[in-house]
Amino acid sequence: MPSRADTDSFDAFYATHYAPLAAQVAVYLGDRAEGEDVTQEAFCRAWRHWPQLAGGANPAGWVSTVAYRLAASRWRRLRTALRHRQRTRPQSVPPPDADHLDLSLDLSAALRTLPDAQRRAVVLHYLADLPVDEIAARERVPIGTVKSWLHRARTRLAAELTEEHREGASSDPR
């Protein structure tokens, strides 16, 4: 049975770190509910190891790493299932184009096209406001690698979003 001090310290840790991490993971996965589920699982794992984590140097980093690894695993499973479904079902007629596309949906879709490391760097830098050097430390890569990931991600996102915008504009009957 955990001690009262362990419970109190974990409760404070959870209250401080859950919401920002859940938001980051939700953007990473492109689904709020999935992001919350994955983050909750990471915190459940942290609770099981809390006496060791609480005495460590960076329990927030540990939970973040676990959450991102769980998210990457879930994302790969979902992507594999989607590919399988697309191969096994007959082609359907695409739905009619919407007049106005929601930018957040476009951005989520564009983020999902990025390689895992680039997507993680974008989420950590632009949504979690982490500096490049801190992302490099978390990912255990040189600072230049993170800068490269961010540059490539911005370039790819710009192309994806511009392409979607052009496609939307060309289908506009005005």
TIVO-2410 file (N, C-alpha, C; in nm, 3 decimals):
# residues 174
REC num residu      c1      c2      c3 atome chaine
REC   1      M   0.084  -0.118   0.000     N      A
REC   1      M   0.000   0.000   0.000    CA      A
REC   1      M   0.089   0.124   0.000     C      A
REC   2      P   0.064   0.219  -0.093     N      A
REC   2      P   0.146   0.340  -0.098    CA      A
REC   2      P   0.126   0.426   0.026     C      A
REC   3      S   0.232   0.495   0.061     N      A
REC   3      S   0.223   0.584   0.177    CA      A
REC   3      S   0.143   0.710   0.142     C      A
REC   4      R   0.098   0.780   0.242     N      A
REC   4      R   0.023   0.904   0.222    CA      A
REC   4      R   0.109   1.008   0.150     C      A
REC   5      A   0.237   1.011   0.184     N      A
REC   5      A   0.329   1.105   0.119    CA      A
REC   5      A   0.343   1.073  -0.029     C      A
REC   6      D   0.353   0.943  -0.063     N      A
REC   6      D   0.361   0.903  -0.204    CA      A
REC   6      D   0.235   0.945  -0.278     C      A
REC   7      T   0.121   0.920  -0.218     N      A
REC   7      T  -0.007   0.956  -0.281    CA      A
REC   7      T  -0.016   1.106  -0.303     C      A
REC   8      D   0.019   1.182  -0.202     N      A
REC   8      D   0.013   1.329  -0.214    CA      A
REC   8      D   0.110   1.380  -0.319     C      A
REC   9      S   0.232   1.329  -0.320     N      A
REC   9      S   0.330   1.377  -0.418    CA      A
REC   9      S   0.289   1.338  -0.559     C      A
REC  10      F   0.232   1.218  -0.576     N      A
REC  10      F   0.187   1.177  -0.709    CA      A
REC  10      F   0.069   1.262  -0.753     C      A
REC  11      D  -0.025   1.289  -0.662     N      A
REC  11      D  -0.140   1.373  -0.696    CA      A
REC  11      D  -0.095   1.512  -0.744     C      A
REC  12      A   0.002   1.569  -0.676     N      A
REC  12      A   0.053   1.701  -0.716    CA      A
REC  12      A   0.123   1.692  -0.852     C      A
REC  13      F   0.202   1.587  -0.871     N      A
REC  13      F   0.271   1.566  -0.999    CA      A
REC  13      F   0.169   1.551  -1.112     C      A
REC  14      Y   0.067   1.471  -1.091     N      A
REC  14      Y  -0.037   1.448  -1.190    CA      A
REC  14      Y  -0.109   1.578  -1.225     C      A
REC  15      A  -0.147   1.653  -1.121     N      A
REC  15      A  -0.220   1.779  -1.143    CA      A
REC  15      A  -0.137   1.878  -1.225     C      A
REC  16      T  -0.008   1.877  -1.207     N      A
REC  16      T   0.080   1.970  -1.277    CA      A
REC  16      T   0.108   1.927  -1.421     C      A
REC  17      H   0.126   1.797  -1.443     N      A
REC  17      H   0.179   1.751  -1.571    CA      A
REC  17      H   0.080   1.683  -1.664     C      A
REC  18      Y  -0.035   1.639  -1.615     N      A
REC  18      Y  -0.125   1.562  -1.701    CA      A
REC  18      Y  -0.178   1.643  -1.820     C      A
REC  19      A  -0.240   1.756  -1.795     N      A
REC  19      A  -0.307   1.832  -1.901    CA      A
REC  19      A  -0.212   1.873  -2.014     C      A
REC  20      P  -0.095   1.932  -1.983     N      A
REC  20      P  -0.007   1.969  -2.094    CA      A
REC  20      P   0.041   1.848  -2.175     C      A
REC  21      L   0.072   1.739  -2.106     N      A
REC  21      L   0.120   1.620  -2.177    CA      A
REC  21      L   0.008   1.559  -2.260     C      A
REC  22      A  -0.112   1.553  -2.205     N      A
REC  22      A  -0.226   1.498  -2.280    CA      A
REC  22      A  -0.252   1.580  -2.406     C      A
REC  23      A  -0.240   1.712  -2.398     N      A
REC  23      A  -0.260   1.797  -2.515    CA      A
REC  23      A  -0.153   1.770  -2.621     C      A
REC  24      Q  -0.029   1.756  -2.578     N      A
REC  24      Q   0.079   1.728  -2.673    CA      A
REC  24      Q   0.059   1.594  -2.743     C      A
REC  25      V   0.026   1.493  -2.666     N      A
REC  25      V   0.008   1.359  -2.722    CA      A
REC  25      V  -0.115   1.356  -2.812     C      A
REC  26      A  -0.220   1.430  -2.777     N      A
REC  26      A  -0.340   1.436  -2.861    CA      A
REC  26      A  -0.307   1.496  -2.998     C      A
REC  27      V  -0.228   1.600  -2.999     N      A
REC  27      V  -0.189   1.660  -3.127    CA      A
REC  27      V  -0.100   1.563  -3.204     C      A
REC  28      Y  -0.010   1.499  -3.134     N      A
REC  28      Y   0.080   1.401  -3.196    CA      A
REC  28      Y   0.000   1.290  -3.265     C      A
REC  29      L  -0.104   1.241  -3.197     N      A
REC  29      L  -0.186   1.133  -3.252    CA      A
REC  29      L  -0.296   1.184  -3.345     C      A
REC  30      G  -0.331   1.311  -3.332     N      A
REC  30      G  -0.439   1.365  -3.413    CA      A
REC  30      G  -0.578   1.330  -3.360     C      A
REC  31      D  -0.584   1.289  -3.233     N      A
REC  31      D  -0.712   1.249  -3.174    CA      A
REC  31      D  -0.706   1.275  -3.024     C      A
REC  32      R  -0.796   1.359  -2.976     N      A
REC  32      R  -0.795   1.398  -2.836    CA      A
REC  32      R  -0.817   1.280  -2.741     C      A
REC  33      A  -0.917   1.199  -2.772     N      A
REC  33      A  -0.949   1.086  -2.684    CA      A
REC  33      A  -0.833   0.987  -2.679     C      A
REC  34      E  -0.773   0.959  -2.794     N      A
REC  34      E  -0.657   0.868  -2.797    CA      A
REC  34      E  -0.541   0.927  -2.717     C      A
REC  35      G  -0.521   1.057  -2.731     N      A
REC  35      G  -0.414   1.123  -2.657    CA      A
REC  35      G  -0.435   1.115  -2.506     C      A
REC  36      E  -0.558   1.134  -2.464     N      A
REC  36      E  -0.589   1.124  -2.321    CA      A
REC  36      E  -0.571   0.980  -2.271     C      A
REC  37      D  -0.614   0.883  -2.350     N      A
REC  37      D  -0.597   0.741  -2.312    CA      A
REC  37      D  -0.450   0.705  -2.296     C      A
REC  38      V  -0.371   0.745  -2.392     N      A
REC  38      V  -0.228   0.712  -2.389    CA      A
REC  38      V  -0.161   0.781  -2.270     C      A
REC  39      T  -0.195   0.906  -2.247     N      A
REC  39      T  -0.135   0.979  -2.136    CA      A
REC  39      T  -0.177   0.918  -2.003     C      A
REC  40      Q  -0.302   0.878  -1.993     N      A
REC  40      Q  -0.349   0.814  -1.870    CA      A
REC  40      Q  -0.273   0.684  -1.846     C      A
REC  41      E  -0.250   0.607  -1.950     N      A
REC  41      E  -0.173   0.483  -1.936    CA      A
REC  41      E  -0.030   0.512  -1.889     C      A
REC  42      A   0.030   0.617  -1.942     N      A
REC  42      A   0.166   0.654  -1.899    CA      A
REC  42      A   0.168   0.690  -1.750     C      A
REC  43      F   0.066   0.763  -1.705     N      A
REC  43      F   0.060   0.799  -1.563    CA      A
REC  43      F   0.030   0.677  -1.475     C      A
REC  44      C  -0.048   0.582  -1.526     N      A
REC  44      C  -0.071   0.458  -1.450    CA      A
REC  44      C   0.060   0.383  -1.431     C      A
REC  45      R   0.140   0.379  -1.535     N      A
REC  45      R   0.271   0.313  -1.524    CA      A
REC  45      R   0.362   0.389  -1.427     C      A
REC  46      A   0.352   0.520  -1.430     N      A
REC  46      A   0.433   0.600  -1.337    CA      A
REC  46      A   0.390   0.571  -1.193     C      A
REC  47      W   0.261   0.557  -1.169     N      A
REC  47      W   0.214   0.529  -1.034    CA      A
REC  47      W   0.271   0.398  -0.981     C      A
REC  48      R   0.278   0.297  -1.069     N      A
REC  48      R   0.332   0.168  -1.027    CA      A
REC  48      R   0.479   0.178  -0.986     C      A
REC  49      H   0.550   0.276  -1.043     N      A
REC  49      H   0.693   0.294  -1.013    CA      A
REC  49      H   0.720   0.421  -0.933     C      A
REC  50      W   0.616   0.479  -0.877     N      A
REC  50      W   0.630   0.612  -0.817    CA      A
REC  50      W   0.738   0.621  -0.708     C      A
REC  51      P   0.750   0.527  -0.617     N      A
REC  51      P   0.854   0.543  -0.515    CA      A
REC  51      P   0.995   0.560  -0.577     C      A
REC  52      Q   1.024   0.489  -0.684     N      A
REC  52      Q   1.154   0.505  -0.750    CA      A
REC  52      Q   1.159   0.634  -0.832     C      A
REC  53      L   1.051   0.666  -0.902     N      A
REC  53      L   1.048   0.785  -0.987    CA      A
REC  53      L   1.054   0.914  -0.904     C      A
REC  54      A   0.983   0.917  -0.794     N      A
REC  54      A   0.977   1.038  -0.712    CA      A
REC  54      A   1.115   1.076  -0.661     C      A
REC  55      G   1.199   0.978  -0.636     N      A
REC  55      G   1.333   1.007  -0.589    CA      A
REC  55      G   1.431   1.035  -0.702     C      A
REC  56      G   1.387   1.017  -0.826     N      A
REC  56      G   1.474   1.037  -0.942    CA      A
REC  56      G   1.484   1.182  -0.983     C      A
REC  57      A   1.565   1.204  -1.084     N      A
REC  57      A   1.593   1.341  -1.129    CA      A
REC  57      A   1.481   1.401  -1.212     C      A
REC  58      N   1.410   1.319  -1.293     N      A
REC  58      N   1.316   1.378  -1.387    CA      A
REC  58      N   1.195   1.288  -1.411     C      A
REC  59      P   1.103   1.279  -1.315     N      A
REC  59      P   0.986   1.194  -1.337    CA      A
REC  59      P   0.899   1.244  -1.454     C      A
REC  60      A   0.895   1.374  -1.477     N      A
REC  60      A   0.816   1.428  -1.589    CA      A
REC  60      A   0.873   1.380  -1.722     C      A
REC  61      G   1.003   1.377  -1.733     N      A
REC  61      G   1.066   1.326  -1.856    CA      A
REC  61      G   1.036   1.179  -1.876     C      A
REC  62      W   1.036   1.103  -1.767     N      A
REC  62      W   1.007   0.960  -1.775    CA      A
REC  62      W   0.865   0.938  -1.826     C      A
REC  63      V   0.769   1.009  -1.767     N      A
REC  63      V   0.629   0.993  -1.808    CA      A
REC  63      V   0.611   1.039  -1.952     C      A
REC  64      S   0.675   1.148  -1.989     N      A
REC  64      S   0.666   1.198  -2.126    CA      A
REC  64      S   0.721   1.095  -2.226     C      A
REC  65      T   0.834   1.038  -2.193     N      A
REC  65      T   0.893   0.937  -2.281    CA      A
REC  65      T   0.801   0.816  -2.295     C      A
REC  66      V   0.747   0.770  -2.183     N      A
REC  66      V   0.654   0.656  -2.187    CA      A
REC  66      V   0.531   0.692  -2.271     C      A
REC  67      A   0.477   0.810  -2.252     N      A
REC  67      A   0.357   0.852  -2.326    CA      A
REC  67      A   0.385   0.856  -2.477     C      A
REC  68      Y   0.498   0.913  -2.516     N      A
REC  68      Y   0.530   0.921  -2.658    CA      A
REC  68      Y   0.558   0.783  -2.718     C      A
REC  69      R   0.619   0.695  -2.641     N      A
REC  69      R   0.642   0.559  -2.692    CA      A
REC  69      R   0.510   0.484  -2.707     C      A
REC  70      L   0.421   0.500  -2.611     N      A
REC  70      L   0.288   0.438  -2.622    CA      A
REC  70      L   0.211   0.498  -2.741     C      A
REC  71      A   0.222   0.629  -2.759     N      A
REC  71      A   0.153   0.695  -2.869    CA      A
REC  71      A   0.207   0.646  -3.003     C      A
REC  72      A   0.338   0.635  -3.015     N      A
REC  72      A   0.397   0.588  -3.140    CA      A
REC  72      A   0.352   0.446  -3.170     C      A
REC  73      S   0.347   0.364  -3.068     N      A
REC  73      S   0.303   0.226  -3.085    CA      A
REC  73      S   0.156   0.222  -3.129     C      A
REC  74      R   0.074   0.301  -3.064     N      A
REC  74      R  -0.068   0.305  -3.099    CA      A
REC  74      R  -0.087   0.359  -3.239     C      A
REC  75      W  -0.012   0.462  -3.275     N      A
REC  75      W  -0.022   0.521  -3.407    CA      A
REC  75      W   0.016   0.419  -3.514     C      A
REC  76      R   0.123   0.341  -3.490     N      A
REC  76      R   0.162   0.237  -3.586    CA      A
REC  76      R   0.053   0.132  -3.600     C      A
REC  77      R  -0.007   0.090  -3.489     N      A
REC  77      R  -0.114  -0.010  -3.495    CA      A
REC  77      R  -0.233   0.044  -3.574     C      A
REC  78      L  -0.273   0.168  -3.549     N      A
REC  78      L  -0.386   0.227  -3.620    CA      A
REC  78      L  -0.356   0.241  -3.768     C      A
REC  79      R  -0.235   0.283  -3.801     N      A
REC  79      R  -0.195   0.298  -3.941    CA      A
REC  79      R  -0.198   0.163  -4.012     C      A
REC  80      T  -0.148   0.059  -3.946     N      A
REC  80      T  -0.149  -0.076  -4.004    CA      A
REC  80      T  -0.291  -0.124  -4.025     C      A
REC  81      A  -0.377  -0.102  -3.927     N      A
REC  81      A  -0.517  -0.143  -3.940    CA      A
REC  81      A  -0.585  -0.068  -4.054     C      A
REC  82      L  -0.558   0.060  -4.067     N      A
REC  82      L  -0.618   0.139  -4.175    CA      A
REC  82      L  -0.571   0.089  -4.310     C      A
REC  83      R  -0.443   0.062  -4.325     N      A
REC  83      R  -0.392   0.009  -4.452    CA      A
REC  83      R  -0.458  -0.123  -4.486     C      A
REC  84      H  -0.472  -0.208  -4.386     N      A
REC  84      H  -0.537  -0.337  -4.409    CA      A
REC  84      H  -0.681  -0.318  -4.454     C      A
REC  85      R  -0.752  -0.230  -4.386     N      A
REC  85      R  -0.891  -0.203  -4.423    CA      A
REC  85      R  -0.903  -0.148  -4.564     C      A
REC  86      Q  -0.810  -0.059  -4.602     N      A
REC  86      Q  -0.814   0.000  -4.735    CA      A
REC  86      Q  -0.788  -0.105  -4.843     C      A
REC  87      R  -0.704  -0.203  -4.812     N      A
REC  87      R  -0.675  -0.309  -4.909    CA      A
REC  87      R  -0.789  -0.408  -4.922     C      A
REC  88      T  -0.864  -0.428  -4.816     N      A
REC  88      T  -0.966  -0.533  -4.817    CA      A
REC  88      T  -1.106  -0.484  -4.851     C      A
REC  89      R  -1.130  -0.357  -4.848     N      A
REC  89      R  -1.266  -0.309  -4.877    CA      A
REC  89      R  -1.272  -0.254  -5.019     C      A
REC  90      P  -1.388  -0.261  -5.081     N      A
REC  90      P  -1.401  -0.204  -5.215    CA      A
REC  90      P  -1.391  -0.051  -5.210     C      A
REC  91      Q  -1.343   0.005  -5.317     N      A
REC  91      Q  -1.331   0.150  -5.323    CA      A
REC  91      Q  -1.470   0.213  -5.315     C      A
REC  92      S  -1.478   0.320  -5.239     N      A
REC  92      S  -1.606   0.389  -5.225    CA      A
REC  92      S  -1.596   0.526  -5.290     C      A
REC  93      V  -1.707   0.586  -5.310     N      A
REC  93      V  -1.712   0.719  -5.367    CA      A
REC  93      V  -1.675   0.818  -5.259     C      A
REC  94      P  -1.581   0.910  -5.287     N      A
REC  94      P  -1.543   1.006  -5.184    CA      A
REC  94      P  -1.660   1.100  -5.152     C      A
REC  95      P  -1.666   1.146  -5.029     N      A
REC  95      P  -1.774   1.238  -4.992    CA      A
REC  95      P  -1.754   1.371  -5.064     C      A
REC  96      P  -1.861   1.446  -5.079     N      A
REC  96      P  -1.848   1.576  -5.145    CA      A
REC  96      P  -1.757   1.669  -5.064     C      A
REC  97      D  -1.689   1.758  -5.136     N      A
REC  97      D  -1.599   1.853  -5.069    CA      A
REC  97      D  -1.681   1.951  -4.985     C      A
REC  98      A  -1.628   1.982  -4.868     N      A
REC  98      A  -1.692   2.081  -4.781    CA      A
REC  98      A  -1.656   2.220  -4.832     C      A
REC  99      D  -1.746   2.315  -4.809     N      A
REC  99      D  -1.719   2.452  -4.852    CA      A
REC  99      D  -1.602   2.513  -4.775     C      A
REC 100      H  -1.601   2.488  -4.647     N      A
REC 100      H  -1.496   2.545  -4.561    CA      A
REC 100      H  -1.430   2.433  -4.482     C      A
REC 101      L  -1.300   2.419  -4.503     N      A
REC 101      L  -1.228   2.316  -4.427    CA      A
REC 101      L  -1.177   2.376  -4.298     C      A
REC 102      D  -1.188   2.302  -4.193     N      A
REC 102      D  -1.139   2.345  -4.063    CA      A
REC 102      D  -0.987   2.333  -4.062     C      A
REC 103      L  -0.918   2.443  -4.034     N      A
REC 103      L  -0.772   2.444  -4.037    CA      A
REC 103      L  -0.712   2.345  -3.939     C      A
REC 104      S  -0.774   2.329  -3.823     N      A
REC 104      S  -0.716   2.236  -3.726    CA      A
REC 104      S  -0.722   2.093  -3.778     C      A
REC 105      L  -0.827   2.058  -3.853     N      A
REC 105      L  -0.834   1.925  -3.912    CA      A
REC 105      L  -0.729   1.910  -4.022     C      A
REC 106      D  -0.708   2.016  -4.101     N      A
REC 106      D  -0.605   2.013  -4.204    CA      A
REC 106      D  -0.467   1.997  -4.140     C      A
REC 107      L  -0.444   2.071  -4.034     N      A
REC 107      L  -0.315   2.063  -3.967    CA      A
REC 107      L  -0.293   1.926  -3.905     C      A
REC 108      S  -0.396   1.871  -3.843     N      A
REC 108      S  -0.385   1.735  -3.786    CA      A
REC 108      S  -0.353   1.634  -3.894     C      A
REC 109      A  -0.421   1.646  -4.005     N      A
REC 109      A  -0.396   1.552  -4.116    CA      A
REC 109      A  -0.254   1.570  -4.169     C      A
REC 110      A  -0.211   1.694  -4.182     N      A
REC 110      A  -0.075   1.720  -4.231    CA      A
REC 110      A   0.029   1.670  -4.132     C      A
REC 111      L   0.005   1.687  -4.003     N      A
REC 111      L   0.099   1.635  -3.901    CA      A
REC 111      L   0.113   1.484  -3.911     C      A
REC 112      R   0.004   1.416  -3.942     N      A
REC 112      R   0.009   1.269  -3.951    CA      A
REC 112      R   0.095   1.223  -4.068     C      A
REC 113      T   0.122   1.310  -4.166     N      A
REC 113      T   0.206   1.270  -4.279    CA      A
REC 113      T   0.355   1.278  -4.246     C      A
REC 114      L   0.388   1.346  -4.136     N      A
REC 114      L   0.529   1.363  -4.099    CA      A
REC 114      L   0.587   1.235  -4.041     C      A
REC 115      P   0.716   1.213  -4.063     N      A
REC 115      P   0.782   1.103  -3.992    CA      A
REC 115      P   0.774   1.126  -3.841     C      A
REC 116      D   0.781   1.018  -3.768     N      A
REC 116      D   0.762   1.020  -3.623    CA      A
REC 116      D   0.848   1.124  -3.552     C      A
REC 117      A   0.977   1.127  -3.579     N      A
REC 117      A   1.068   1.219  -3.511    CA      A
REC 117      A   1.033   1.365  -3.541     C      A
REC 118      Q   1.000   1.393  -3.667     N      A
REC 118      Q   0.964   1.530  -3.704    CA      A
REC 118      Q   0.834   1.573  -3.635     C      A
REC 119      R   0.736   1.483  -3.632     N      A
REC 119      R   0.608   1.516  -3.568    CA      A
REC 119      R   0.629   1.543  -3.419     C      A
REC 120      R   0.709   1.460  -3.355     N      A
REC 120      R   0.737   1.477  -3.212    CA      A
REC 120      R   0.808   1.612  -3.189     C      A
REC 121      A   0.904   1.646  -3.274     N      A
REC 121      A   0.977   1.772  -3.259    CA      A
REC 121      A   0.883   1.891  -3.275     C      A
REC 122      V   0.794   1.886  -3.372     N      A
REC 122      V   0.698   1.995  -3.395    CA      A
REC 122      V   0.608   2.012  -3.273     C      A
REC 123      V   0.555   1.902  -3.224     N      A
REC 123      V   0.465   1.909  -3.109    CA      A
REC 123      V   0.538   1.965  -2.986     C      A
REC 124      L   0.657   1.913  -2.961     N      A
REC 124      L   0.732   1.960  -2.843    CA      A
REC 124      L   0.775   2.106  -2.855     C      A
REC 125      H   0.817   2.147  -2.975     N      A
REC 125      H   0.868   2.283  -2.992    CA      A
REC 125      H   0.755   2.386  -3.001     C      A
REC 126      Y   0.656   2.360  -3.085     N      A
REC 126      Y   0.554   2.461  -3.111    CA      A
REC 126      Y   0.434   2.453  -3.018     C      A
REC 127      L   0.404   2.336  -2.966     N      A
REC 127      L   0.288   2.326  -2.878    CA      A
REC 127      L   0.326   2.321  -2.731     C      A
REC 128      A   0.437   2.256  -2.702     N      A
REC 128      A   0.481   2.249  -2.562    CA      A
REC 128      A   0.581   2.360  -2.530     C      A
REC 129      D   0.618   2.439  -2.630     N      A
REC 129      D   0.711   2.551  -2.613    CA      A
REC 129      D   0.846   2.510  -2.555     C      A
REC 130      L   0.893   2.392  -2.591     N      A
REC 130      L   1.024   2.349  -2.544    CA      A
REC 130      L   1.131   2.404  -2.637     C      A
REC 131      P   1.242   2.450  -2.581     N      A
REC 131      P   1.351   2.497  -2.666    CA      A
REC 131      P   1.418   2.378  -2.738     C      A
REC 132      V   1.486   2.408  -2.846     N      A
REC 132      V   1.550   2.307  -2.928    CA      A
REC 132      V   1.649   2.223  -2.846     C      A
REC 133      D   1.726   2.288  -2.759     N      A
REC 133      D   1.825   2.212  -2.682    CA      A
REC 133      D   1.759   2.112  -2.586     C      A
REC 134      E   1.643   2.148  -2.532     N      A
REC 134      E   1.574   2.054  -2.443    CA      A
REC 134      E   1.515   1.936  -2.521     C      A
REC 135      I   1.464   1.964  -2.640     N      A
REC 135      I   1.414   1.855  -2.725    CA      A
REC 135      I   1.529   1.761  -2.761     C      A
REC 136      A   1.644   1.819  -2.794     N      A
REC 136      A   1.761   1.738  -2.828    CA      A
REC 136      A   1.801   1.649  -2.711     C      A
REC 137      A   1.796   1.703  -2.592     N      A
REC 137      A   1.830   1.623  -2.473    CA      A
REC 137      A   1.729   1.510  -2.453     C      A
REC 138      R   1.601   1.541  -2.469     N      A
REC 138      R   1.497   1.438  -2.453    CA      A
REC 138      R   1.511   1.327  -2.556     C      A
REC 139      E   1.540   1.366  -2.678     N      A
REC 139      E   1.547   1.269  -2.787    CA      A
REC 139      E   1.686   1.204  -2.798     C      A
REC 140      R   1.780   1.256  -2.721     N      A
REC 140      R   1.918   1.206  -2.721    CA      A
REC 140      R   1.981   1.215  -2.860     C      A
REC 141      V   1.966   1.334  -2.921     N      A
REC 141      V   2.025   1.362  -3.052    CA      A
REC 141      V   2.091   1.499  -3.045     C      A
REC 142      P   2.181   1.530  -3.140     N      A
REC 142      P   2.241   1.664  -3.143    CA      A
REC 142      P   2.137   1.773  -3.172     C      A
REC 143      I   2.167   1.893  -3.128     N      A
REC 143      I   2.078   2.008  -3.151    CA      A
REC 143      I   2.053   2.027  -3.300     C      A
REC 144      G   2.156   2.011  -3.380     N      A
REC 144      G   2.142   2.027  -3.525    CA      A
REC 144      G   2.041   1.930  -3.585     C      A
REC 145      T   2.031   1.812  -3.529     N      A
REC 145      T   1.933   1.714  -3.577    CA      A
REC 145      T   1.792   1.764  -3.552     C      A
REC 146      V   1.768   1.819  -3.435     N      A
REC 146      V   1.635   1.872  -3.402    CA      A
REC 146      V   1.603   1.989  -3.495     C      A
REC 147      K   1.700   2.077  -3.517     N      A
REC 147      K   1.678   2.190  -3.609    CA      A
REC 147      K   1.645   2.139  -3.749     C      A
REC 148      S   1.713   2.035  -3.791     N      A
REC 148      S   1.687   1.976  -3.922    CA      A
REC 148      S   1.546   1.917  -3.928     C      A
REC 149      W   1.506   1.844  -3.821     N      A
REC 149      W   1.371   1.788  -3.816    CA      A
REC 149      W   1.266   1.899  -3.827     C      A
REC 150      L   1.287   2.006  -3.752     N      A
REC 150      L   1.191   2.116  -3.753    CA      A
REC 150      L   1.184   2.182  -3.890     C      A
REC 151      H   1.300   2.203  -3.952     N      A
REC 151      H   1.304   2.265  -4.085    CA      A
REC 151      H   1.230   2.177  -4.186     C      A
REC 152      R   1.262   2.048  -4.187     N      A
REC 152      R   1.197   1.956  -4.281    CA      A
REC 152      R   1.047   1.946  -4.255     C      A
REC 153      A   1.010   1.947  -4.128     N      A
REC 153      A   0.868   1.939  -4.093    CA      A
REC 153      A   0.794   2.064  -4.140     C      A
REC 154      R   0.853   2.182  -4.118     N      A
REC 154      R   0.789   2.306  -4.163    CA      A
REC 154      R   0.773   2.307  -4.314     C      A
REC 155      T   0.877   2.263  -4.384     N      A
REC 155      T   0.872   2.259  -4.530    CA      A
REC 155      T   0.762   2.166  -4.578     C      A
REC 156      R   0.757   2.049  -4.518     N      A
REC 156      R   0.656   1.951  -4.559    CA      A
REC 156      R   0.515   1.996  -4.521     C      A
REC 157      L   0.500   2.053  -4.401     N      A
REC 157      L   0.368   2.103  -4.360    CA      A
REC 157      L   0.322   2.216  -4.452     C      A
REC 158      A   0.413   2.306  -4.486     N      A
REC 158      A   0.378   2.416  -4.576    CA      A
REC 158      A   0.330   2.361  -4.710     C      A
REC 159      A   0.402   2.262  -4.762     N      A
REC 159      A   0.363   2.203  -4.890    CA      A
REC 159      A   0.228   2.133  -4.879     C      A
REC 160      E   0.208   2.057  -4.772     N      A
REC 160      E   0.081   1.985  -4.751    CA      A
REC 160      E  -0.035   2.084  -4.739     C      A
REC 161      L  -0.017   2.185  -4.656     N      A
REC 161      L  -0.127   2.278  -4.631    CA      A
REC 161      L  -0.153   2.368  -4.753     C      A
REC 162      T  -0.047   2.405  -4.823     N      A
REC 162      T  -0.064   2.486  -4.944    CA      A
REC 162      T  -0.133   2.404  -5.051     C      A
REC 163      E  -0.095   2.278  -5.066     N      A
REC 163      E  -0.158   2.189  -5.163    CA      A
REC 163      E  -0.306   2.172  -5.133     C      A
REC 164      E  -0.338   2.149  -5.005     N      A
REC 164      E  -0.478   2.134  -4.966    CA      A
REC 164      E  -0.555   2.263  -4.992     C      A
REC 165      H  -0.490   2.377  -4.966     N      A
REC 165      H  -0.555   2.506  -4.988    CA      A
REC 165      H  -0.582   2.525  -5.138     C      A
REC 166      R  -0.481   2.492  -5.221     N      A
REC 166      R  -0.498   2.506  -5.366    CA      A
REC 166      R  -0.609   2.414  -5.416     C      A
REC 167      E  -0.612   2.290  -5.367     N      A
REC 167      E  -0.717   2.198  -5.408    CA      A
REC 167      E  -0.853   2.251  -5.368     C      A
REC 168      G  -0.863   2.307  -5.248     N      A
REC 168      G  -0.990   2.363  -5.201    CA      A
REC 168      G  -1.030   2.483  -5.283     C      A
REC 169      A  -0.933   2.568  -5.321     N      A
REC 169      A  -0.961   2.687  -5.400    CA      A
REC 169      A  -1.002   2.651  -5.541     C      A
REC 170      S  -0.939   2.547  -5.599     N      A
REC 170      S  -0.971   2.510  -5.736    CA      A
REC 170      S  -1.109   2.447  -5.748     C      A
REC 171      S  -1.159   2.390  -5.640     N      A
REC 171      S  -1.292   2.329  -5.645    CA      A
REC 171      S  -1.400   2.431  -5.609     C      A
REC 172      D  -1.359   2.554  -5.573     N      A
REC 172      D  -1.455   2.659  -5.538    CA      A
REC 172      D  -1.522   2.707  -5.666     C      A
REC 173      P  -1.654   2.698  -5.678     N      A
REC 173      P  -1.723   2.733  -5.802    CA      A
REC 173      P  -1.730   2.883  -5.829     C      A
REC 174      R  -1.685   2.969  -5.740     N      A
REC 174      R  -1.696   3.114  -5.760    CA      A
REC 174      R  -1.610   3.162  -5.869     C      A
***
